[in-house]
Amino acid sequence: MISMKFNARELNQDHYVRRAKEEASQIYAKPDTRRGRSFVNILQTTLYGHAPEVYLIDRCGFTDDERPYKDVIDTDGNYVEVKATKGDYYVPYVLKRANEAKQITWKKYPDILYIFIGDKKTADYELEGVYKWNGTQFVLQPTTNIV
């Protein structure tokens, strides 16, 4: 199995930064998604969240989901939502928000969710878990089913 531990500095920086800048620009362009934040603030947040996505694309054979504000497509063609958070203690909050977002049908939230723990200072990331929608909530999957 491919290791799901990496440092953002190991990523293809051109791809990583270009991809994050494109989404940050889209977010900044609309007052409702900008929410009073500066472009630099949005870019920093986007870079943090995009690191695991770029890792999955560059190292695990996933492809970019080019729909606006969507993440990646796994090797089986499934849409995948990817979240980065700063500690295990935030995972329940991430799951709560994902469960709520999945209930809003127009958002077309994927049935698969990857959560990574990312350290903003060191740029180290590690997969916390892969979750699948069971019709009511996202449920942690056994690690043997990962990639």
N, C-alpha and C positions, 0 to 999 in steps of 0.2 A: 504494500500500500504506500502511496505517496505521502510523505510527511506533510502535515498541515501546520507547520511552524516555519515562520520566515521573518525577515526584516525588510521593511519597505525600501531600504537603500539597495537591496538586491534586485529589485524590479527593473524592468526596462523603463528608465526614467522618462524618455521621450513619450512613450505610449501612456504611461501613468499620469504625467503632468498634463499632456494634451487632452486626455480624456476628462480629467478633473476640471480643467479650465473650460472645456466646452459645456459641461453640466453647470458649473458655477455661473457661467455667463447667462445660461437659460434661467437659472434661479434668480439672479440679480436683475434680469430684465423685467420681471413682473413684481410690482409692489406687494402683491399678496403672498408670493413665495419669498421675497426679499425680507419682509418683516422688519424693516429698519436696520438690517445688518449691512456692514460694509462689504465690498467685493472681496477684500482680503480675508475677512472673517468667514465668508461663505466658501472661499477657496480652501482655507485651512480645514474646515469641516468636511468639505467634499474630498479633499486629499486623504483625510483620515478614513473615510468610508470607502473610498475607491481602492485602497491598497489590497484588501482581500479579493475584490473583484478582479483586479488586474493579475493578482497571483493565480486565481482560478483559471483565467484566460491563458496566461503565459506558461503556466506550469502543469495544469491539469487537463488541458484540452477543451475547456469550456469556450463558448463564443459569446461575444458581446450582444446583449439584447439592445438593439438600437432604437427601440421605442422610447419616447421621452420619459425620463425618470425611472427607467427599469434597469435591471442589473445584468444578469447573465443567463445563458442557456447551457444546461449540462450536456454531457456527452450522449445522453439518451434523447435529447431534444426537449427536455422539460424546462420550463421557466423557473428561475431560482431567484429568490430575494436574499440579499446578503446584508447582514448588519454587523457593525463593529461597535463594541462597547468597552469601557475601560476596566471592568472587573466582573467577576462572577456574580457579585452582589447586584448588578444591574440586569442580569439575564431575566429575572421574573418581570421586570418592567418592560424589557424589549419584547418578551412573549406576550404580555398584556396588550401592548400597542399593536403587535402583529395580529393577534386574535381579533382585535377591534377592526383593524384595517381590512382583514379578510372578509368581514361581515358586510362591508360596503362594496357591493357588486361592481359598480362602475369603475372602481380602482383596479379591477382585474389583478388582485394580489395573488402571487403564485402559491401553489400547494406545497412548495419546498422552501425552507428557510435555513440558511447557514448563519450561525452566529460565531463571530470571532472576538476574542479578547485582544485589544490593541493597546499598547503602551505609547502614549503620545510623546514621551521624552526619548525613549530608546528606539521607537519605531518597530518594536518586536510585536508580532501577532501570532496567535495560536488559535486553532479551531476549538471552540467550546463544544459545539455540537451541531448536528444536522437534525432538523425537525420536519415532520410531514403533517399536513392537515388531515385530520381524521373525520371531518364533517362538522366538528364542533370546536376543535382547538388544535394547535400545533403540538405534536408529541415527539419527544426525543427518540431518535432511531439508534439501533445498535451500531457501533463504530465499524463493524465488518461490512456494512452497506455503503460506506463512504468511498466515492470515486472508484 
